[in-house]
Amino acid sequence: MFSTSRKLTERQTQVLVFIRDFKNQEGVAPTYREIAHHFGFKSTKAAVDHVRALKSKGYVTLAGRRSRSIMVGPSDADLSDRVVSIPLLGEIPAGQPESKEENTLGRIAVDGTMLDLCKGHRLFALMVSGESMIGRNIRDGDWAIVDADASAKEGEVVVALIDGGNTLKTLAKKKDSFYLKSENPDHPNWIPLTEMIVQGVVKAVIRRV
């Protein structure tokens, strides 16, 4: 029986989605050379290594050593349940709030098992800029996966509009008033002068290594 035993990395998820989409469009699986070309790998070895990792985790099977031998194991419905495509909406400062227009960069494929409680919700991803949230292990260059439909609670990391600027901070409360807490002693907390609107709750953080 086909089963998956381990979660995928960001790149493994992207390779799996590419294999599935390529087979749906072309009627055959991609070769290792085509996978390497799509992702800009310097050699086919990187493609082979990613496919072997997918095989070891139970996401694909290999029909011998012939070309185009990669087979996606589960049904398309099962695969769709696990792989979520999320829009990338540019950067979010983890520091001083900034006013900037939303910049759509594309989409990111994420293992859906990371987001089981967010099914049917509006999700988006933002690249973190700055080091004000290192106390929550969120660093410059990380991707924050944000749930726009989640109800924010005290202590959760949120994306918020505060006095016209966007930032990523911990939602905190003092007496009866909410404010945005930095998780780095070198950075200040942010108390709204006029308004603060929570735009989403951070549900996962992806770090490129």
N, CA, C and O of each residue as an XYZ file, in Angstrom:
836
protein
N       0.858     -1.191      0.000
C       0.000      0.000      0.000
C       0.886      1.229      0.000
O       1.903      1.250      0.693
N       0.523      2.263     -0.767
C       1.322      3.475     -0.871
C       1.087      4.339      0.362
O      -0.059      4.583      0.739
N       2.140      4.792      0.979
C       2.001      5.662      2.148
C       3.170      6.622      2.194
O       4.232      6.339      1.640
N       2.978      7.778      2.863
C       4.045      8.746      3.051
C       4.392      8.783      4.520
O       3.511      8.735      5.379
N       5.679      8.867      4.807
C       6.111      8.776      6.192
C       6.792     10.037      6.710
O       6.939     10.196      7.922
N       7.212     10.939      5.819
C       7.927     12.116      6.279
C       7.484     13.337      5.492
O       7.060     13.235      4.340
N       7.591     14.506      6.141
C       7.235     15.747      5.472
C       8.317     16.133      4.462
O       9.464     15.697      4.555
N       7.926     16.951      3.509
C       8.834     17.366      2.452
C       9.463     18.709      2.768
O       8.874     19.529      3.472
N      10.676     18.935      2.240
C      11.267     20.253      2.274
C      10.591     21.107      1.203
O       9.832     20.601      0.377
N      10.879     22.410      1.231
C      10.293     23.314      0.240
C      10.673     22.885     -1.176
O       9.807     22.810     -2.048
N      11.953     22.603     -1.416
C      12.399     22.233     -2.760
C      11.818     20.896     -3.185
O      11.430     20.738     -4.343
N      11.749     19.927     -2.277
C      11.158     18.633     -2.623
C       9.695     18.795     -3.013
O       9.224     18.140     -3.944
N       8.980     19.654     -2.315
C       7.584     19.921     -2.667
C       7.491     20.526     -4.061
O       6.620     20.148     -4.844
N       8.384     21.463     -4.375
C       8.381     22.092     -5.697
C       8.675     21.077     -6.794
O       8.048     21.107     -7.853
N       9.628     20.175     -6.545
C       9.954     19.148     -7.537
C       8.769     18.213     -7.731
O       8.457     17.838     -8.861
N       8.113     17.836     -6.652
C       6.950     16.959     -6.750
C       5.833     17.606     -7.557
O       5.211     16.951     -8.394
N       5.575     18.883     -7.311
C       4.538     19.598     -8.061
C       4.907     19.675     -9.540
O       4.052     19.505    -10.408
N       6.203     19.936     -9.825
C       6.644     20.011    -11.225
C       6.434     18.676    -11.934
O       5.944     18.642    -13.063
N       6.803     17.577    -11.276
C       6.627     16.246    -11.880
C       5.153     15.998    -12.185
O       4.804     15.555    -13.279
N       4.299     16.284    -11.219
C       2.862     16.072    -11.408
C       2.314     16.914    -12.555
O       1.606     16.404    -13.423
N       2.653     18.234    -12.555
C       2.128     19.134    -13.580
C       2.672     18.777    -14.959
O       1.941     18.832    -15.948
N       3.950     18.412    -15.031
C       4.558     18.026    -16.306
C       3.838     16.809    -16.881
O       3.506     16.774    -18.066
N       3.600     15.810    -16.026
C       2.925     14.589    -16.503
C       1.496     14.874    -16.942
O       1.019     14.291    -17.916
N       0.803     15.771    -16.228
C      -0.565     16.133    -16.611
C      -0.599     16.843    -17.954
O      -1.533     16.651    -18.733
N       0.414     17.665    -18.235
C       0.438     18.447    -19.467
C       1.002     17.663    -20.653
O       0.501     17.779    -21.771
N       2.043     16.868    -20.410
C       2.749     16.190    -21.496
C       2.350     14.724    -21.652
O       2.624     14.116    -22.687
N       1.711     14.157    -20.646
C       1.314     12.750    -20.714
C       2.403     11.783    -20.324
O       2.174     10.574    -20.276
N       3.603     12.302    -20.040
C       4.727     11.472    -19.601
C       5.444     12.194    -18.472
O       5.299     13.404    -18.302
N       6.221     11.436    -17.703
C       6.991     12.046    -16.635
C       8.202     12.794    -17.198
O       8.685     12.440    -18.273
N       8.702     13.816    -16.503
C       9.900     14.507    -16.980
C      11.144     13.654    -16.770
O      11.172     12.791    -15.892
N      12.172     13.899    -17.577
C      13.461     13.265    -17.350
C      14.214     14.042    -16.270
O      13.827     15.156    -15.915
N      15.283     13.453    -15.755
C      16.096     14.162    -14.776
C      16.690     15.438    -15.386
O      16.834     16.451    -14.702
N      17.031     15.376    -16.675
C      17.592     16.549    -17.345
C      16.560     17.675    -17.417
O      16.905     18.842    -17.236
N      15.306     17.334    -17.678
C      14.255     18.347    -17.738
C      13.971     18.940    -16.361
O      13.681     20.131    -16.247
N      14.052     18.125    -15.325
C      13.891     18.640    -13.966
C      15.031     19.604    -13.630
O      14.802     20.686    -13.090
N      16.253     19.200    -13.955
C      17.420     20.037    -13.678
C      17.333     21.359    -14.430
O      17.653     22.411    -13.876
N      16.901     21.313    -15.689
C      16.780     22.530    -16.492
C      15.727     23.467    -15.906
O      15.940     24.677    -15.844
N      14.592     22.915    -15.477
C      13.505     23.740    -14.936
C      13.943     24.495    -13.687
O      13.591     25.663    -13.521
N      14.703     23.852    -12.808
C      15.092     24.470    -11.542
C      16.470     25.124    -11.586
O      16.918     25.693    -10.591
N      17.141     25.046    -12.727
C      18.441     25.684    -12.852
C      19.552     24.956    -12.137
O      20.555     25.566    -11.765
N      19.388     23.632    -11.934
C      20.453     22.853    -11.313
C      21.649     22.766    -12.267
O      21.468     22.714    -13.484
N      22.853     22.749    -11.726
C      24.051     22.712    -12.559
C      24.255     21.347    -13.202
O      24.911     21.246    -14.239
N      23.703     20.298    -12.604
C      23.830     18.959    -13.166
C      22.567     18.170    -12.853
O      21.732     18.588    -12.051
N      22.447     17.011    -13.510
C      21.274     16.173    -13.263
C      21.353     15.475    -11.904
O      20.350     14.951    -11.421
N      22.540     15.465    -11.284
C      22.684     14.781     -9.992
C      21.753     15.376     -8.948
O      21.172     14.643     -8.148
N      21.603     16.711     -8.948
C      20.704     17.347     -7.975
C      19.278     16.877     -8.190
O      18.553     16.635     -7.225
N      18.866     16.745     -9.451
C      17.516     16.253     -9.754
C      17.354     14.815     -9.278
O      16.331     14.456     -8.696
N      18.370     13.997     -9.531
C      18.332     12.600     -9.088
C      18.208     12.529     -7.567
O      17.431     11.733     -7.041
N      18.974     13.359     -6.866
C      18.956     13.339     -5.402
C      17.577     13.720     -4.865
O      17.088     13.105     -3.917
N      16.950     14.730     -5.467
C      15.615     15.152     -5.012
C      14.577     14.057     -5.267
O      13.721     13.798     -4.421
N      14.655     13.423     -6.424
C      13.700     12.356     -6.741
C      13.909     11.166     -5.815
O      12.940     10.548     -5.373
N      15.150     10.842     -5.519
C      15.428      9.738     -4.589
C      14.871     10.046     -3.203
O      14.371      9.155     -2.516
N      14.961     11.321     -2.792
C      14.400     11.717     -1.499
C      12.878     11.568     -1.505
O      12.288     11.114     -0.525
N      12.250     11.955     -2.617
C      10.796     11.780     -2.740
C      10.425     10.304     -2.694
O       9.410      9.931     -2.107
N      11.251      9.468     -3.314
C      10.996      8.030     -3.296
C      11.121      7.470     -1.877
O      10.290      6.675     -1.439
N      12.175      7.898     -1.164
C      12.389      7.378      0.186
C      11.282      7.811      1.145
O      11.011      7.131      2.135
N      10.638      8.951      0.846
C       9.555      9.431      1.699
C       8.188      8.934      1.241
O       7.165      9.243      1.850
N       8.189      8.150      0.146
C       6.954      7.518     -0.292
C       6.080      8.319     -1.222
O       4.911      7.980     -1.405
N       6.619      9.393     -1.829
C       5.805     10.241     -2.696
C       5.863      9.835     -4.162
O       4.938     10.141     -4.915
N       6.926      9.154     -4.590
C       7.027      8.691     -5.972
C       7.589      7.273     -5.983
O       8.170      6.803     -5.005
N       7.400      6.618     -7.103
C       8.039      5.325     -7.348
C       8.798      5.421     -8.665
O       8.535      6.313     -9.472
N       9.745      4.496     -8.887
C      10.551      4.486    -10.102
C      10.353      3.164    -10.818
O      10.527      2.093    -10.237
N       9.986      3.255    -12.090
C       9.763      2.052    -12.894
C      11.061      1.662    -13.586
O      11.223      1.879    -14.787
N      11.980      1.089    -12.826
C      13.260      0.680    -13.392
C      14.167      1.860    -13.647
O      14.015      2.916    -13.035
N      15.122      1.677    -14.561
C      16.109      2.718    -14.850
C      15.867      3.413    -16.189
O      16.698      4.200    -16.643
N      14.756      3.128    -16.803
C      14.496      3.743    -18.114
C      14.151      5.223    -17.957
O      13.798      5.690    -16.874
N      14.268      5.956    -19.093
C      13.932      7.371    -19.085
C      12.448      7.569    -18.797
O      11.619      6.744    -19.181
N      12.126      8.640    -18.138
C      10.742      8.989    -17.782
C      10.093      7.906    -16.918
O       8.935      7.541    -17.118
N      10.857      7.408    -15.966
C      10.389      6.288    -15.141
C       9.738      6.732    -13.836
O       9.296      5.896    -13.049
N       9.676      8.060    -13.599
C       9.148      8.552    -12.318
C       7.625      8.475    -12.323
O       6.973      8.939    -13.259
N       7.077      7.896    -11.288
C       5.629      7.769    -11.156
C       5.193      8.359     -9.821
O       5.694      7.975     -8.764
N       4.245      9.304     -9.885
C       3.691      9.877     -8.662
C       2.764      8.843     -8.050
O       1.852      8.345     -8.711
N       3.002      8.520     -6.774
C       2.294      7.408     -6.148
C       0.833      7.612     -5.876
O       0.018      6.814     -6.338
N       0.445      8.671     -5.128
C      -0.959      8.803     -4.773
C      -1.780      9.335     -5.920
O      -1.228      9.763     -6.934
N      -3.083      9.316     -5.778
C      -3.971      9.890     -6.786
C      -3.811     11.393     -6.785
O      -3.292     11.965     -5.826
N      -4.258     12.046     -7.866
C      -4.165     13.500     -7.931
C      -4.933     14.147     -6.786
O      -4.509     15.177     -6.261
N      -6.057     13.555     -6.393
C      -6.842     14.125     -5.299
C      -6.059     14.088     -3.997
O      -6.053     15.059     -3.240
N      -5.387     12.946     -3.733
C      -4.600     12.833     -2.520
C      -3.440     13.819     -2.533
O      -3.130     14.441     -1.517
N      -2.795     13.957     -3.702
C      -1.664     14.862     -3.817
C      -2.103     16.299     -3.603
O      -1.406     17.066     -2.938
N      -3.262     16.680     -4.163
C      -3.765     18.040     -4.009
C      -4.036     18.360     -2.553
O      -3.883     19.506     -2.129
N      -4.441     17.352     -1.776
C      -4.686     17.570     -0.359
C      -3.404     17.918      0.374
O      -3.439     18.634      1.375
N      -2.264     17.417     -0.113
C      -1.007     17.615      0.597
C      -0.202     18.809      0.105
O       0.540     19.410      0.881
N      -0.335     19.162     -1.170
C       0.459     20.250     -1.724
C      -0.408     21.488     -1.895
O      -1.424     21.451     -2.589
N      -0.005     22.584     -1.262
C      -0.749     23.830     -1.307
C       0.089     24.867     -2.040
O       1.263     25.057     -1.722
N      -0.507     25.537     -3.018
C       0.170     26.595     -3.764
C      -0.261     27.941     -3.187
O      -1.446     28.272     -3.189
N       0.711     28.718     -2.692
C       0.419     29.949     -1.960
C       1.062     31.136     -2.671
O       2.228     31.053     -3.055
N       0.325     32.249     -2.858
C       0.907     33.426     -3.514
C       1.962     34.105     -2.647
O       1.805     34.225     -1.431
N       3.043     34.547     -3.296
C       4.097     35.312     -2.633
C       3.801     36.790     -2.817
O       3.666     37.267     -3.943
N       3.699     37.513     -1.712
C       3.307     38.918     -1.789
C       4.408     39.865     -1.341
O       4.139     40.868     -0.681
N       5.650     39.547     -1.701
C       6.751     40.465     -1.427
C       7.289     40.352     -0.019
O       7.240     39.282      0.588
N       7.813     41.474      0.514
C       8.478     41.488      1.810
C       7.581     42.075      2.890
O       6.657     42.837      2.607
N       7.876     41.699      4.153
C       7.232     42.297      5.312
C       8.330     42.629      6.305
O       9.106     41.743      6.665
N       8.427     43.873      6.761
C       9.502     44.229      7.687
C       9.271     43.680      9.082
O       8.208     43.890      9.666
N      10.263     42.976      9.622
C      10.265     42.601     11.031
C      11.175     43.612     11.704
O      12.297     43.301     12.103
N      10.681     44.794     11.817
C      11.439     45.932     12.305
C      10.503     47.120     12.284
O       9.349     47.001     12.695
N      10.973     48.260     11.815
C      10.115     49.441     11.748
C       9.077     49.271     10.656
O       9.419     48.883      9.539
N       7.808     49.555     10.954
C       6.773     49.428      9.918
C       7.083     50.292      8.701
O       7.598     51.403      8.826
N       6.763     49.766      7.527
C       7.011     50.471      6.280
C       5.745     50.502      5.445
O       4.934     49.577      5.483
N       5.590     51.571      4.700
C       4.481     51.679      3.759
C       5.001     51.311      2.384
O       5.906     51.965      1.866
N       4.429     50.254      1.779
C       4.856     49.839      0.447
C       3.710     49.121     -0.245
O       2.855     48.518      0.403
N       3.705     49.193     -1.575
C       2.676     48.515     -2.339
C       2.938     47.023     -2.359
O       4.085     46.577     -2.360
N       1.860     46.258     -2.375
C       1.972     44.806     -2.429
C       2.621     44.400     -3.747
O       2.247     44.887     -4.814
N       3.587     43.513     -3.658
C       4.330     43.083     -4.845
C       4.228     41.565     -4.970
O       4.871     40.834     -4.216
N       3.423     41.091     -5.919
C       3.251     39.656     -6.101
C       4.439     39.090     -6.857
O       4.726     39.514     -7.976
N       5.130     38.137     -6.252
C       6.345     37.575     -6.834
C       6.120     36.237     -7.522
O       7.006     35.750     -8.225
N       4.964     35.641     -7.334
C       4.693     34.316     -7.884
C       3.963     33.474     -6.862
O       3.113     33.972     -6.125
N       4.298     32.191     -6.821
C       3.655     31.283     -5.880
C       4.696     30.343     -5.279
O       5.749     30.104     -5.872
N       4.392     29.819     -4.106
C       5.271     28.879     -3.431
C       4.478     27.620     -3.093
O       3.348     27.703     -2.612
N       5.073     26.455     -3.344
C       4.422     25.178     -3.051
C       4.827     24.729     -1.658
O       6.015     24.677     -1.338
N       3.845     24.404     -0.830
C       4.081     24.045      0.565
C       3.409     22.712      0.860
O       2.305     22.446      0.385
N       4.074     21.883      1.641
C       3.494     20.623      2.084
C       2.271     20.925      2.935
O       2.382     21.540      3.995
N       1.108     20.493      2.471
C      -0.149     20.824      3.137
C      -0.281     20.271      4.535
O      -1.104     20.763      5.307
N       0.507     19.256      4.893
C       0.418     18.713      6.245
C       0.884     19.737      7.280
O       0.588     19.593      8.466
N       1.613     20.773      6.840
C       2.012     21.844      7.748
C       0.839     22.748      8.086
O       0.874     23.472      9.081
N      -0.208     22.706      7.253
C      -1.294     23.687      7.353
C      -2.654     23.017      7.434
O      -3.628     23.520      6.873
N      -2.732     21.886      8.125
C      -3.973     21.125      8.182
C      -5.146     21.930      8.717
O      -6.282     21.727      8.289
N      -4.884     22.836      9.642
C      -5.956     23.593     10.271
C      -6.363     24.818      9.469
O      -7.233     25.577      9.896
N      -5.740     25.020      8.303
C      -6.015     26.218      7.502
C      -6.740     25.891      6.197
O      -6.809     26.739      5.307
N      -7.275     24.691      6.068
C      -7.929     24.298      4.823
C      -9.102     25.220      4.521
O      -9.945     25.487      5.378
N      -9.135     25.702      3.275
C     -10.210     26.586      2.861
C      -9.980     28.045      3.211
O     -10.792     28.899      2.856
N      -8.883     28.347      3.903
C      -8.594     29.720      4.282
C      -7.771     30.416      3.201
O      -7.131     29.771      2.371
N      -7.802     31.743      3.232
C      -6.956     32.537      2.338
C      -5.551     32.598      2.940
O      -5.352     33.116      4.039
N      -4.588     32.061      2.202
C      -3.203     32.023      2.660
C      -2.327     32.858      1.741
O      -2.587     32.946      0.541
N      -1.302     33.464      2.294
C      -0.307     34.153      1.478
C       1.041     34.051      2.171
O       1.113     33.775      3.368
N       2.110     34.274      1.412
C       3.465     34.182      1.942
C       4.172     35.520      1.781
O       3.984     36.221      0.786
N       4.988     35.863      2.772
C       5.758     37.097      2.758
C       7.192     36.799      3.168
O       7.430     35.976      4.052
N       8.150     37.466      2.527
C       9.539     37.325      2.936
C       9.826     38.287      4.084
O       9.523     39.477      3.996
N      10.407     37.771      5.154
C      10.705     38.577      6.335
C      11.961     39.411      6.094
O      12.967     38.913      5.591
N      11.883     40.677      6.458
C      13.021     41.580      6.334
C      13.325     42.172      7.711
O      12.487     42.870      8.282
N      14.516     41.898      8.246
C      14.867     42.433      9.557
C      14.989     41.342     10.609
O      14.681     40.178     10.354
N      15.443     41.732     11.795
C      15.766     40.767     12.859
C      15.004     41.024     14.153
O      15.441     40.572     15.212
N      13.877     41.736     14.105
C      13.171     42.057     15.347
C      12.431     40.870     15.939
O      11.937     40.960     17.063
N      12.337     39.728     15.195
C      11.575     38.582     15.677
C      12.446     37.359     15.924
O      11.949     36.233     15.904
N      13.751     37.566     16.158
C      14.650     36.419     16.331
C      14.322     35.635     17.597
O      14.657     34.455     17.692
N      13.674     36.269     18.566
C      13.270     35.564     19.769
C      12.200     34.510     19.521
O      11.986     33.628     20.352
N      11.524     34.604     18.370
C      10.550     33.592     17.955
C      11.111     32.740     16.823
O      10.371     32.038     16.134
N      12.437     32.810     16.637
C      13.143     32.049     15.604
C      12.646     32.404     14.204
O      12.532     31.537     13.338
N      12.354     33.678     13.994
C      11.979     34.198     12.676
C      13.064     35.185     12.277
O      13.294     36.179     12.965
N      13.732     34.905     11.160
C      14.911     35.679     10.788
C      14.780     36.326      9.408
O      13.894     35.997      8.620
N      15.681     37.239      9.157
C      15.722     37.927      7.873
C      15.865     36.911      6.742
O      16.737     36.043      6.790
N      15.007     37.020      5.721
C      15.048     36.114      4.584
C      14.111     34.926      4.689
O      13.919     34.214      3.703
N      13.515     34.687      5.867
C      12.543     33.597      6.008
C      11.259     33.930      5.250
O      10.940     35.094      5.012
N      10.530     32.868      4.877
C       9.189     33.043      4.319
C       8.174     32.770      5.423
O       8.188     31.704      6.037
N       7.291     33.740      5.674
C       6.211     33.570      6.641
C       4.935     33.197      5.892
O       4.511     33.919      4.990
N       4.320     32.071      6.263
C       3.056     31.646      5.676
C       1.943     32.178      6.566
O       1.878     31.846      7.749
N       1.071     33.001      6.000
C       0.106     33.767      6.782
C      -1.326     33.365      6.430
O      -1.666     33.214      5.256
N      -2.153     33.197      7.449
C      -3.570     32.869      7.300
C      -4.373     34.148      7.489
O      -4.455     34.684      8.594
N      -4.973     34.636      6.387
C      -5.729     35.883      6.444
C      -7.092     35.711      7.106
O      -7.722     36.705      7.468
N      -7.560     34.480      7.272
C      -8.885     34.232      7.845
C      -8.843     33.799      9.302
O      -9.893     33.586      9.909
N      -7.656     33.664      9.873
C      -7.538     33.222     11.266
C      -7.838     34.375     12.214
O      -7.517     35.527     11.922
N      -8.450     34.065     13.342
C      -8.701     35.056     14.388
C      -7.459     35.168     15.256
O      -7.036     34.187     15.869
N      -6.876     36.352     15.312
C      -5.627     36.550     16.040
C      -5.866     36.542     17.542
O      -6.831     37.118     18.044
N      -4.957     35.869     18.243
C      -5.018     35.804     19.702
C      -3.741     36.399     20.284
O      -2.696     36.423     19.634
N      -3.841     36.869     21.493
C      -2.689     37.418     22.188
C      -1.565     36.383     22.233
O      -1.794     35.220     22.566
N      -0.369     36.812     21.899
C       0.781     35.924     21.905
C       1.109     35.318     20.557
O       2.166     34.708     20.402
N       0.219     35.472     19.563
C       0.489     34.933     18.232
C       1.269     35.945     17.409
O       1.173     37.152     17.630
N       2.048     35.435     16.449
C       2.775     36.297     15.521
C       1.824     36.683     14.396
O       1.185     35.827     13.784
N       1.740     37.987     14.133
C       0.770     38.484     13.161
C       1.442     39.422     12.164
O       2.509     39.979     12.423
N       0.791     39.577     11.027
C       1.100     40.646     10.088
C       0.044     41.720     10.318
O      -1.153     41.431     10.305
N       0.483     42.956     10.529
C      -0.466     43.994     10.899
C      -0.160     45.305     10.189
O       0.983     45.601      9.839
N      -1.222     46.078      9.990
C      -1.121     47.446      9.489
C      -1.240     48.360     10.701
O      -2.279     48.389     11.360
N      -0.176     49.106     10.997
C      -0.179     49.982     12.162
C       0.173     51.401     11.723
O       1.272     51.666     11.237
N      -0.791     52.306     11.908
C      -0.614     53.711     11.533
C      -0.105     53.863     10.100
O       0.756     54.697      9.821
N      -0.651     53.041      9.193
C      -0.341     53.162      7.770
C       0.834     52.349      7.289
O       1.112     52.354      6.089
N       1.556     51.635      8.178
C       2.701     50.819      7.767
C       2.497     49.368      8.139
O       1.823     49.063      9.123
N       3.087     48.453      7.344
C       2.966     47.021      7.598
C       4.181     46.502      8.360
O       5.304     46.955      8.140
N       3.944     45.551      9.253
C       5.044     44.923      9.967
C       4.624     43.546     10.461
O       3.445     43.194     10.425
N       5.601     42.773     10.923
C       5.368     41.442     11.482
C       5.864     41.446     12.917
O       7.044     41.693     13.165
N       4.965     41.173     13.874
C       5.294     41.235     15.293
C       4.400     40.267     16.069
O       3.491     39.655     15.508
N       4.674     40.142     17.364
C       3.810     39.384     18.268
C       2.682     40.285     18.755
O       2.926     41.412     19.184
N       1.459     39.794     18.690
C       0.316     40.550     19.190
C       0.307     40.466     20.718
O       0.232     39.373     21.281
N       0.381     41.604     21.378
C       0.442     41.649     22.834
C      -0.622     42.610     23.371
O      -1.192     43.411     22.630
N      -0.870     42.507     24.675
C      -1.915     43.325     25.278
C      -1.444     43.846     26.629
O      -0.875     43.107     27.432
N      -1.689     45.115     26.861
C      -1.396     45.741     28.152
C      -2.648     46.462     28.609
O      -3.138     47.377     27.947
N      -3.157     46.030     29.758
C      -4.449     46.512     30.248
C      -5.511     46.169     29.205
O      -5.749     44.988     28.950
N      -6.143     47.143     28.608
C      -7.199     46.871     27.636
C      -6.781     47.187     26.209
O      -7.622     47.187     25.310
N      -5.502     47.457     25.981
C      -5.054     47.904     24.662
C      -4.062     46.911     24.063
O      -3.163     46.429     24.752
N      -4.231     46.610     22.777
C      -3.313     45.748     22.050
C      -2.178     46.578     21.460
O      -2.362     47.742     21.104
N      -1.009     45.963     21.364
C       0.124     46.576     20.695
C       0.946     45.475     20.041
O       0.627     44.295     20.187
N       1.999     45.846     19.322
C       2.846     44.884     18.621
C       4.190     44.792     19.321
O       4.895     45.788     19.482
N       4.532     43.576     19.737
C       5.734     43.345     20.529
C       6.869     42.808     19.665
O       6.689     41.844     18.922
N       8.024     43.429     19.767
C       9.235     42.910     19.120
C       9.809     41.793     19.987
O       9.669     41.809     21.210
N      10.458     40.824     19.340
C      11.073     39.708     20.066
C      12.593     39.799     19.990
O      13.293     38.793     19.869
N      13.080     41.035     20.066
C      14.509     41.325     20.042
C      14.716     42.573     20.900
O      14.137     43.617     20.599
N      15.525     42.497     21.958
C      15.684     43.654     22.855
C      16.266     44.884     22.173
O      16.182     45.986     22.715
N      16.852     44.716     21.001
C      17.413     45.865     20.282
C      16.370     46.597     19.454
O      16.672     47.619     18.839
N      15.136     46.081     19.433
C      14.079     46.698     18.639
C      12.917     47.087     19.542
O      12.616     46.384     20.507
N      12.259     48.208     19.231
C      11.172     48.680     20.094
C       9.864     47.954     19.816
O       9.677     47.358     18.755
N       8.961     48.017     20.794
C       7.580     47.607     20.562
C       6.861     48.730     19.830
O       7.325     49.870     19.799
N       5.717     48.387     19.241
C       4.973     49.392     18.489
C       3.569     49.515     19.053
O       2.786     48.565     19.059
N       3.277     50.728     19.528
C       1.961     51.040     20.086
C       1.238     51.942     19.095
O       1.755     53.001     18.738
N       0.047     51.541     18.644
C      -0.643     52.341     17.617
C      -1.027     53.730     18.118
O      -1.534     53.888     19.229
N      -0.775     54.729     17.279
C      -1.192     56.101     17.595
C      -2.638     56.339     17.182
O      -3.398     57.010     17.882
N      -3.005     55.775     16.027
C      -4.368     55.980     15.534
C      -5.095     54.673     15.251
O      -6.253     54.511     15.635
N      -4.403     53.712     14.562
C      -5.085     52.463     14.223
C      -4.108     51.305     14.119
O      -2.919     51.486     13.854
N      -4.645     50.106     14.336
C      -3.883     48.878     14.121
C      -4.860     47.825     13.606
O      -5.865     47.531     14.254
N      -4.560     47.261     12.441
C      -5.417     46.256     11.826
C      -4.594     44.994     11.593
O      -3.605     45.026     10.861
N      -4.992     43.886     12.208
C      -4.316     42.612     11.989
C      -4.764     42.046     10.647
O      -5.958     41.859     10.415
N      -3.808     41.776      9.766
C      -4.111     41.304      8.419
C      -3.976     39.796      8.258
O      -4.415     39.238      7.252
N      -3.372     39.130      9.245
C      -3.230     37.690      9.178
C      -2.367     37.162     10.306
O      -1.615     37.908     10.934
N      -2.483     35.865     10.556
C      -1.715     35.181     11.603
C      -0.689     34.276     10.954
O      -1.028     33.513     10.050
N       0.550     34.343     11.391
C       1.615     33.503     10.848
C       1.410     32.057     11.331
O       1.352     31.793     12.531
N       1.303     31.130     10.367
C       1.052     29.722     10.684
C       2.268     28.834     10.487
O       2.338     27.742     11.052
N       3.229     29.292      9.688
C       4.425     28.495      9.446
C       5.524     29.424      8.950
O       5.249     30.483      8.386
N       6.771     29.017      9.165
C       7.923     29.774      8.684
C       8.825     28.822      7.931
O       9.167     27.754      8.438
N       9.214     29.200      6.727
C      10.078     28.387      5.892
C      11.419     29.094      5.754
O      11.485     30.280      5.433
N      12.487     28.341      6.004
C      13.835     28.918      5.919
C      14.626     28.206      4.856
O      14.689     26.976      4.845
N      15.233     28.959      3.959
C      16.090     28.381      2.926
C      17.471     28.176      3.487
O      18.026     29.075      4.119
N      18.035     27.010      3.267
C      19.369     26.711      3.775
C      20.293     26.364      2.618
O      21.471     26.078      2.833
